[in-house]
């Protein structure tokens, strides 16, 4: 199992405690995405109960007025605050969080967005990264084929064994390469004007 405990949370980025249960002890899964529009962003979250769920139990959108400019090689400085913002609104305990992107980068397992998120959550909630294209040198990514697609998804994780994370993504609902609820969160963050 990978850990990124040796990596500090960057200055200007706060950490949050993993969301705590309010009513239900059921553990949920969240998939997150962010869409940028000029100087603001929309962060979205879809919450569901099981890996094969076909519909969300809850959807959350957060309009974020000010975002950091894109910095090559440090994308997480822009996206991590947006993810933490939408996560802070959740009132359920999460078994896992799925993001669009990588947890680990390159052959040395340098921390990517997902590793920084895992650290910001104090390592309490596994984070799974699902990327649509390969990252040069990221040989640790599990290649997951879904549906009839011959193009894999690239799955990395923190707090969960990579092979297990790959199986979870393979088991998600939908007949196509991209699971149904990953498509849904993308639509949700793009739908807000």
LUMDODO-135275 format. One line per 5 residues: number of its first residue (from 0); for each residue x, y, z of C-alpha. Coordinates in Angstrom, 1 decimal, m for minus. Example, Ala and Ser with C-alpha at 12.3 -4.5 7.8 and 13.67 -1.06 7.14 Angstrom:
REM LUMDODO-135275
0 = 12.3 m4.5 7.8; 13.7 m1.1 7.1 .
END
This chain:
REM LUMDODO-135275
0 = 0.0 0.0 0.0; 1.3 3.4 m0.9; 1.4 6.3 1.5; 2.3 9.9 1.1; 2.8 10.8 4.7 .
5 = 6.2 12.2 4.0; 4.7 14.9 1.8; 3.6 18.1 3.4; 0.4 19.9 2.5; 1.4 22.9 0.4 .
10 = 1.1 26.4 2.0; m2.1 28.0 1.1; m3.9 24.6 1.0; m5.8 23.6 4.1; m6.6 20.1 5.1 .
15 = m10.0 18.8 6.3; m11.1 15.9 8.4; m12.8 13.2 6.5; m16.6 13.8 6.3; m18.4 12.3 9.3 .
20 = m21.8 10.6 9.3; m24.9 12.6 10.2; m27.8 10.2 10.0; m26.7 7.0 8.4; m23.8 4.7 9.2 .
25 = m23.8 3.5 5.6; m20.5 4.2 4.0; m20.5 5.9 0.6; m18.3 6.5 m2.3; m17.7 10.0 m3.8 .
30 = m16.5 10.9 m7.3; m15.2 14.4 m7.7; m14.4 16.7 m10.7; m13.7 20.4 m11.3; m14.4 22.5 m14.4 .
35 = m12.7 25.8 m14.9; m14.3 28.9 m16.5; m12.0 31.8 m16.7; m11.3 33.1 m13.1; m13.8 30.7 m11.4 .
40 = m14.4 27.0 m11.1; m17.3 24.6 m10.4; m16.5 21.6 m8.3; m18.9 18.7 m8.4; m19.4 15.6 m6.3 .
45 = m21.6 12.6 m6.9; m22.2 10.3 m3.9; m23.3 6.7 m4.3; m23.6 3.6 m2.1; m22.0 0.7 m4.0 .
50 = m19.4 0.2 m6.7; m22.1 m1.1 m9.2; m24.6 1.7 m8.4; m26.2 3.2 m11.5; m27.6 6.4 m9.9 .
55 = m26.3 8.9 m7.4; m27.8 9.2 m3.9; m26.7 12.9 m3.8; m25.1 15.5 m6.0; m23.3 18.5 m4.8 .
60 = m22.1 21.5 m6.8; m19.9 24.3 m5.5; m19.2 27.5 m7.3; m15.7 28.7 m6.4; m15.1 32.4 m7.2 .
65 = m11.3 32.5 m7.1; m9.0 29.8 m8.3; m5.2 29.7 m8.5; m3.7 30.1 m11.9; m2.5 27.0 m13.7 .
70 = 1.1 26.2 m12.7; 2.9 23.6 m14.9; 4.0 20.7 m12.8; 1.9 21.8 m9.8; m1.7 21.3 m11.1 .
75 = m2.7 20.2 m7.6; m2.2 23.8 m6.2; m5.1 24.8 m8.4; m7.4 21.8 m8.1; m6.9 20.6 m4.5 .
80 = m8.6 23.6 m2.9; m11.6 23.1 m5.1; m11.9 19.4 m4.2; m11.5 20.2 m0.5; m14.2 22.9 m0.8 .
85 = m16.8 20.5 m2.2; m15.8 17.7 0.2; m16.3 20.0 3.2; m20.0 20.2 2.3; m20.6 16.4 2.6 .
90 = m22.3 15.0 5.6; m21.6 11.3 5.1; m18.7 8.9 5.9; m16.8 7.9 2.7; m15.3 4.5 1.9 .
95 = m13.4 6.0 m1.0; m13.0 9.1 m3.2; m12.5 8.9 m6.9; m10.9 11.7 m8.8; m10.3 12.4 m12.5 .
100 = m6.5 12.2 m12.7; m3.5 10.5 m11.1; m2.7 9.8 m7.5; 1.0 9.0 m8.3; 3.1 10.3 m11.2 .
105 = 6.1 8.9 m12.9; 8.4 5.9 m12.1; 9.4 7.4 m8.7; 5.8 7.6 m7.5; 5.9 11.4 m7.2 .
110 = 2.7 12.7 m5.6; 0.0 13.7 m8.0; m3.3 15.4 m7.2; m4.8 12.3 m5.6; m1.8 11.8 m3.2 .
115 = m2.1 15.4 m2.1; m5.8 14.9 m1.5; m5.1 11.8 0.5; m2.6 13.6 2.6; m5.0 16.6 3.1 .
120 = m7.6 14.1 4.4; m5.0 12.8 6.9; m4.9 9.4 5.1; m8.4 8.5 6.5; m10.1 7.9 3.2 .
125 = m8.7 6.0 0.2; m8.3 8.0 m3.0; m8.5 6.5 m6.4; m7.4 8.3 m9.5; m8.9 7.4 m12.9 .
130 = m7.1 9.0 m15.9; m8.1 8.7 m19.5; m4.6 9.0 m20.9; m1.2 7.6 m19.9; 1.2 9.7 m18.0 .
135 = 4.8 9.3 m19.2; 6.7 7.0 m16.9; 3.7 6.2 m14.7; 4.3 2.5 m14.9; 2.5 1.9 m11.6 .
140 = m1.0 2.7 m13.1; m3.4 m0.3 m13.4; m4.7 m0.5 m16.9; m8.5 m1.2 m16.8; m10.4 m2.1 m19.9 .
145 = m14.2 m1.6 m19.6; m17.0 m2.4 m22.0; m15.9 m3.0 m25.6; m13.2 m0.3 m25.5; m9.7 m1.3 m26.5 .
150 = m8.4 1.9 m24.7; m7.7 1.4 m21.0; m8.4 3.7 m18.1; m5.3 4.3 m15.9; m6.0 3.7 m12.2 .
155 = m3.7 4.7 m9.3; m4.5 4.8 m5.6; m3.5 5.8 m2.1; m4.9 4.0 0.9; m6.0 1.0 m1.2 .
160 = m3.9 m1.5 m3.1; m3.7 m0.6 m6.8; m5.0 m3.9 m8.0; m8.0 m3.6 m5.7; m8.7 m0.1 m6.9 .
165 = m8.5 m1.3 m10.5; m11.1 m4.0 m9.7; m13.4 m1.4 m8.1; m13.3 0.8 m11.2; m13.9 m2.2 m13.5 .
170 = m16.9 m3.1 m11.4; m18.6 0.3 m11.7; m21.9 0.6 m13.6; m22.0 1.3 m17.3; m21.3 m0.5 m20.6 .
175 = m18.7 1.9 m21.9; m15.1 2.8 m21.1; m16.1 5.6 m18.7; m18.4 4.5 m15.8; m21.8 6.0 m15.6 .
180 = m21.2 8.0 m12.4; m17.9 9.4 m13.6; m19.7 10.7 m16.7; m22.4 12.1 m14.4; m19.9 14.2 m12.3 .
185 = m18.3 15.6 m15.4; m21.8 16.7 m16.7; m22.6 18.1 m13.3; m19.5 20.4 m13.0; m20.0 21.5 m16.7 .
190 = m23.7 22.3 m16.3; m23.3 25.3 m14.1; m22.8 28.6 m15.9 .
END
